Amino acid sequence: MGESSGSRQDEPWRVLEFYSGIGGMRYSIMRAGVKAMIVEAFDINDLANDVYEYNFGHRPYQGNIQTLSAADLDSYCAHAWLFSPPCQPYTRQGLQKGSADARASSFLKILELIPKTSQPPLMIFVENVVGFETSDTHRIMIEILAKAAFVTQEFILSPLQFGIPYSRPRYFCLAKRKPSSFPCPLFNSQLLWTTCPLYEHGTNSMFNECNQPQKSCDKWLQTCEPIEKFLEFKIPSNQLEIGSGFLQTTTVSTNLSESDERNGCDFSTLSQYFVPLSLIERWGNVMDIVYPGSKRCCCFTKSYYRYVKGTGSLLATVQPKTNESSLKEQCLRYFTPREVANLHSFPKDFCFPQYTSLRQRYALLGNSLSVAVVAPLLGYLFTEPSSIS
C-alpha cells in the first residue's frame, strides 16, 4: 500500500512547489494544516522571488526548470509536486495556443519526466484558469498521469463558494498515484463544480448532488461576507471632496496595522488609490463598481491599476442616493494591494518589500491564487481514506 497520512504522522510530507510566485501555495499548505516541508520552490520571476524570500526566508530556485532532469527531481525525494503554471496560453484574452505556446513548455517538460523518475511523486496538484480543462495541454497532462498510474479528480471552484466575496473561478486537478486513493473515489476522473467532496466523505447520496454543475451563484452569495470586512480603511463620505479632475482626501478613518504600513499603505499615499475623474468620464460605462456592503467583486488581474476595463472592481466610497447618481459622485477608488491580498485570503503578516512599486504589487497579486480555495483542496489531496474516522 502507499504511504498514508496516518503512518506518516511523525514525518512531514516533502513537497516541491513549481511556479511558486509570491507564496500562495505555501500559505495554502499552512492554512490546511498539512504537515509538510517545502524542500524547494521554483520560479523564474526575480521580483516574485524577492517577495517569497521576504516572507518565508527562503529564495526559490530561479533557473529554467526545463533544464531539470529526472535525476534532479529524484534528488529531492518529494512526495508531492504542486503546480501553478502560466495561465496566458488558456485565457479568453490570450491567443489560446495551448501547448503550442512557449509558456506551456516548461509545465509539459516536467510532466514528461514523471515516468523517467525512479521516485515519482505520490501526489500532484495543478491550478490554472478556467479554459485549461478544454486545452490540449490538459489532454496531454491527463494522458501522462493515467499512464503513470495516477487517478485524478478535477474541480472548478471560486472563492464565492468559501464565503469570500470574490469571483475568481479556477480549474484544479488533484492526482494520486495508485495504490493511494482519494477519500471520495466516486469522483475519480470527473470534473466537479462543488465543494462537497472536500467536507463530506463518501456517501452514495452525495454523488448526484456533487455531479451537477452549479447553475447560479445566488446561493453562494448568501453565505459571503460583505466586502467591507476585507477593507483596510474606511473613508467617511463627508470627508471626501471632488476636485477638478481628481479626488482629494482630508481626514481618514483607518485601522492600519504595522504590516499594512510596511506595505506602504499610510495616510500620505491614500490619495493615489482614487480614480481620476478623467478616467471615470472615459471608461465609466465599463467599470465594475462595488460597495462596502456588496458580496461580490470581480477578479483582480495583473493589469489592475494600469487599466480599468476587465481588470477588477472599483470601490465606491459614497453610496449613491438614487439609481441615477453619477459615478463622479461616488468617489471611486481602487482596492489597495493589502485589500486584494485579503480577498486572496493571504494572512495578515504577508508583506511586500518596501521597494516594490504599486503596479508591481498588483501584478504579483493578480498572478497569485486564492488561499481560501486551495487550502481545503490540498487538505483533501493529502488525506488518505484510512485516516478518516
C-alpha positions in Angstrom: 0.0 0.0 0.0 1.0 3.6 -0.5 2.0 5.8 2.4 -0.9 7.3 4.3 -1.0 10.3 6.5 -1.8 8.1 9.4 1.5 6.2 9.0 3.4 9.4 8.4 2.2 11.3 11.5 5.7 11.9 12.8 7.3 12.7 9.4 6.4 15.7 7.2 5.5 15.3 3.6 8.2 16.5 1.3 6.9 19.0 -1.3 8.1 20.7 -4.5 6.4 24.0 -5.3 6.6 24.8 -9.0 5.8 28.4 -10.2 5.8 29.5 -6.6 5.1 33.2 -7.2 4.6 35.1 -4.0 3.9 32.0 -1.9 0.1 31.4 -2.3 0.6 27.7 -2.5 2.8 27.6 0.6 0.3 29.7 2.5 -2.4 27.3 1.4 -0.5 24.3 2.8 0.0 26.1 6.1 -3.7 27.0 6.3 -4.7 23.5 5.5 -2.7 22.2 8.5 -0.8 19.7 6.4 2.4 18.7 8.0 4.7 19.4 5.1 8.1 20.7 4.3 8.8 22.7 1.1 12.1 21.1 0.0 12.3 23.5 -2.9 10.3 26.2 -4.7 10.8 27.2 -8.3 10.0 30.5 -10.1 11.7 32.4 -12.8 10.4 35.8 -11.8 13.0 37.7 -9.8 10.6 40.1 -8.1 8.2 37.3 -7.1 11.2 35.5 -5.6 12.1 38.7 -3.6 8.6 38.7 -2.1 8.7 35.0 -1.4 12.1 35.3 0.3 10.9 38.3 2.3 8.0 36.3 3.8 9.5 32.8 4.1 13.2 33.4 4.5 14.0 31.1 1.5 14.7 32.2 -2.0 13.2 29.9 -4.7 15.4 28.3 -7.4 15.4 30.8 -10.3 16.8 28.8 -13.1 15.0 27.5 -16.1 13.1 24.4 -14.8 13.2 22.9 -18.3 16.8 22.1 -17.6 15.9 19.9 -14.7 16.5 16.2 -15.3 14.7 13.1 -13.8 17.7 12.6 -11.6 17.4 16.2 -10.3 13.8 15.7 -9.4 14.6 12.3 -7.7 17.2 14.0 -5.6 14.5 16.0 -3.7 12.7 12.7 -2.6 9.5 14.7 -2.9 6.1 13.1 -2.1 4.1 15.9 -3.8 4.5 18.3 -6.7 2.4 21.4 -6.7 2.0 23.5 -9.9 0.5 26.8 -10.8 1.8 27.2 -14.3 1.4 30.3 -16.6 -2.2 30.8 -17.5 -1.8 33.0 -20.6 -1.9 30.1 -23.1 -5.5 29.4 -21.9 -7.1 32.7 -21.1 -10.0 34.2 -23.0 -8.0 37.3 -23.7 -5.0 35.4 -24.9 -4.3 33.6 -28.2 -5.3 30.3 -26.7 -2.4 28.4 -28.3 -2.3 25.8 -25.5 0.7 23.5 -25.7 1.9 25.4 -28.8 2.5 28.5 -26.5 6.1 28.7 -25.3 4.9 29.5 -21.8 3.3 26.0 -21.6 6.5 24.1 -22.5 8.1 24.1 -19.0 5.0 22.5 -17.4 4.8 19.8 -20.1 8.5 19.1 -19.8 8.2 18.4 -16.0 5.2 16.2 -16.6 7.1 14.2 -19.2 9.8 13.5 -16.7 7.4 11.7 -14.3 7.8 8.2 -15.9 11.5 8.7 -16.1 11.9 9.2 -12.4 12.8 6.4 -10.0 10.8 8.1 -7.3 7.7 9.6 -8.9 5.5 11.8 -6.7 2.6 10.3 -4.8 0.5 13.4 -5.3 0.2 16.2 -7.9 -1.8 19.4 -7.7 -2.4 21.8 -10.6 -4.1 25.2 -10.6 -4.9 27.2 -13.7 -7.6 29.4 -15.3 -11.0 28.1 -16.4 -10.4 27.1 -20.0 -7.3 25.0 -19.2 -9.7 22.0 -18.9 -10.6 22.2 -22.6 -7.0 22.7 -23.9 -4.7 20.2 -25.5 -2.3 20.8 -22.6 -4.9 19.4 -20.3 -5.4 16.4 -22.6 -1.7 15.7 -22.6 -1.5 16.1 -18.8 -4.3 13.6 -18.2 -2.7 11.1 -20.6 0.7 11.3 -18.9 -0.9 11.0 -15.4 -3.0 8.0 -16.5 0.0 6.2 -18.0 1.9 6.8 -14.7 -0.8 5.1 -12.7 -2.4 8.3 -11.2 -6.1 8.7 -10.5 -7.4 12.2 -10.8 -10.3 14.4 -9.6 -10.8 17.8 -11.1 -12.6 20.9 -9.8 -13.7 24.3 -11.0 -14.2 26.4 -7.8 -14.5 30.0 -6.8 -13.8 31.9 -3.5 -17.5 32.7 -3.5 -18.1 29.1 -2.6 -16.0 29.6 0.5 -17.7 32.7 1.9 -15.3 35.1 0.2 -17.0 38.0 -1.8 -14.6 37.4 -4.7 -15.4 35.9 -8.1 -12.3 34.1 -9.3 -13.2 30.7 -10.6 -10.2 28.5 -11.3 -9.5 25.0 -12.5 -7.8 22.4 -10.2 -6.5 18.9 -10.9 -5.8 16.6 -7.9 -3.9 13.4 -8.7 -2.8 10.5 -6.6 -0.6 7.6 -7.6 -2.0 4.1 -7.1 -2.5 2.3 -4.8 -3.1 5.6 -3.0 -6.6 6.8 -3.3 -9.0 9.8 -2.6 -11.3 9.9 0.4 -14.2 10.0 -2.2 -13.2 7.6 -5.0 -16.7 8.0 -6.5 -15.5 11.2 -8.2 -12.4 9.8 -9.9 -11.9 11.0 -13.5 -14.6 13.6 -13.0 -14.8 17.4 -13.2 -16.8 18.8 -10.3 -18.2 22.3 -9.6 -18.9 21.7 -5.9 -17.0 21.7 -2.6 -18.9 18.8 -1.0 -16.3 16.1 -1.5 -13.9 18.3 0.5 -16.1 18.2 3.6 -18.4 15.2 3.2 -16.5 11.9 2.7 -18.2 9.3 0.8 -21.9 8.6 0.7 -23.6 7.5 -2.5 -26.4 10.0 -1.8 -23.8 12.8 -2.2 -22.9 11.6 -5.7 -25.8 13.0 -7.6 -25.7 16.4 -5.8 -21.9 16.8 -6.4 -22.1 15.8 -10.0 -24.3 18.7 -11.0 -22.8 21.9 -12.4 -23.8 25.0 -10.4 -26.4 27.0 -12.4 -26.3 30.1 -10.2 -24.1 31.7 -7.6 -27.1 33.2 -5.7 -26.8 30.6 -3.0 -23.1 31.2 -2.6 -23.6 35.0 -2.2 -25.9 34.4 0.7 -23.0 32.9 2.7 -20.4 35.5 1.7 -19.1 38.2 4.0 -19.6 41.8 2.8 -16.6 43.4 1.1 -16.2 45.9 4.0 -14.8 43.0 6.1 -11.8 42.9 3.8 -11.1 46.7 3.6 -8.1 48.1 5.5 -9.5 51.5 5.9 -12.8 53.3 5.6 -13.4 56.9 4.4 -16.5 58.6 5.7 -18.4 60.2 2.8 -18.5 63.6 4.4 -14.7 63.7 4.4 -14.3 63.5 0.6 -14.3 66.4 -1.8 -14.5 66.2 -5.5 -11.9 68.5 -7.1 -11.4 69.4 -10.7 -10.3 66.2 -12.3 -9.2 64.4 -9.2 -10.2 63.5 -5.6 -8.7 64.9 -2.5 -9.0 63.4 1.0 -8.9 65.3 4.2 -9.3 63.3 7.4 -9.2 59.5 7.1 -10.6 56.9 9.5 -8.3 53.9 9.4 -7.3 50.7 11.1 -3.9 50.2 9.5 -1.7 47.6 11.2 2.1 47.6 11.4 2.2 45.2 8.5 -0.1 47.4 6.4 2.3 50.3 7.0 5.2 48.1 5.9 3.2 47.5 2.7 3.3 51.2 2.0 -0.4 52.0 3.0 -0.2 55.2 5.0 -2.0 58.5 5.2 0.3 60.2 2.7 -0.3 57.7 -0.1 -4.0 57.3 0.3 -4.9 59.7 -2.5 -3.2 57.5 -5.1 -6.0 55.0 -4.9 -8.7 57.3 -6.0 -9.8 57.1 -9.6 -9.2 60.3 -11.5 -12.4 61.9 -12.9 -10.9 61.9 -16.4 -10.9 58.0 -16.3 -14.4 57.9 -15.0 -15.6 60.2 -17.8 -13.9 58.0 -20.4 -14.4 54.5 -19.1 -17.2 54.8 -16.5 -19.6 52.7 -18.6 -17.3 49.6 -18.5 -16.2 49.9 -14.9 -17.4 47.3 -12.4 -18.5 49.2 -9.3 -19.0 47.6 -5.9 -19.8 49.0 -2.5 -18.7 48.1 1.1 -21.9 46.1 1.6 -21.5 44.2 -1.7 -21.0 40.4 -1.5 -19.2 40.0 -4.8 -16.3 41.7 -6.7 -14.6 40.8 -9.9 -11.3 39.0 -10.3 -8.2 41.2 -10.0 -5.8 40.7 -12.8 -2.1 41.6 -13.1 -3.2 44.7 -15.1 -5.3 46.2 -12.2 -4.4 49.9 -11.6 -2.9 50.1 -15.1 -6.3 49.6 -16.9 -9.8 49.7 -15.7 -11.7 47.5 -18.2 -11.9 43.9 -17.2 -9.1 44.1 -14.6 -11.0 44.1 -11.4 -13.7 46.0 -9.4 -13.5 49.6 -8.1 -14.9 50.6 -4.8 -17.5 53.3 -4.4 -16.8 55.1 -1.1 -20.0 57.2 -1.3 -23.3 55.3 -1.5 -25.5 56.6 -4.3 -28.7 58.3 -3.1 -30.6 57.4 -6.3 -30.1 55.0 -9.2 -29.3 57.9 -11.4 -26.4 59.2 -9.2 -23.3 60.0 -11.2 -20.3 57.8 -10.8 -18.4 61.1 -10.2 -20.4 61.5 -7.0 -19.5 58.1 -5.7 -15.8 58.8 -5.1 -14.4 55.7 -6.7 -11.1 54.2 -5.6 -9.0 51.1 -6.4 -8.7 48.4 -3.8 -5.3 48.6 -2.2 -2.8 45.8 -2.5 -3.5 44.8 1.1 -7.2 44.6 0.3 -6.5 42.5 -2.8 -4.3 40.2 -0.6 -7.2 40.0 1.9 -9.6 38.9 -0.8 -7.0 36.3 -1.9 -7.1 35.2 1.8 -3.4 35.8 2.3 -2.5 36.0 6.1 -2.2 39.4 7.8 1.5 39.1 8.2 2.1 38.8 4.4 4.1 41.8 3.3 5.9 43.2 0.2 9.4 44.6 0.4 9.3 48.4 0.6 11.0 48.8 -2.8 8.2 47.1 -4.8 6.1 49.6 -6.6 2.3 49.8 -6.5 1.9 48.4 -10.0 4.3 45.6 -9.2 2.3 44.6 -6.2 -0.9 44.5 -8.1 0.7 42.4 -10.9 2.1 39.9 -8.5 -1.2 39.5 -6.7 -3.0 39.2 -10.0 -0.8 36.2 -10.8 -1.4 34.6 -7.4 -4.1 32.3 -6.2 -6.9 32.1 -3.6 -5.7 30.6 -0.4 -9.3 30.0 0.8 -9.9 27.7 -2.2 -6.6 26.0 -2.4 -6.2 25.1 1.3 -9.2 22.8 1.5 -8.2 21.2 -1.8 -4.8 20.5 -0.5 -6.2 19.2 2.7 -8.3 16.8 0.7 -5.4 15.7 -1.5 -3.2 15.0 1.4 -5.9 12.9 3.3 -5.9 9.2 2.9 -9.2 7.2 3.3 -7.7 5.1 6.2 -7.2 8.3 8.2 -10.9 9.3 8.1 -12.9 8.4 11.2 
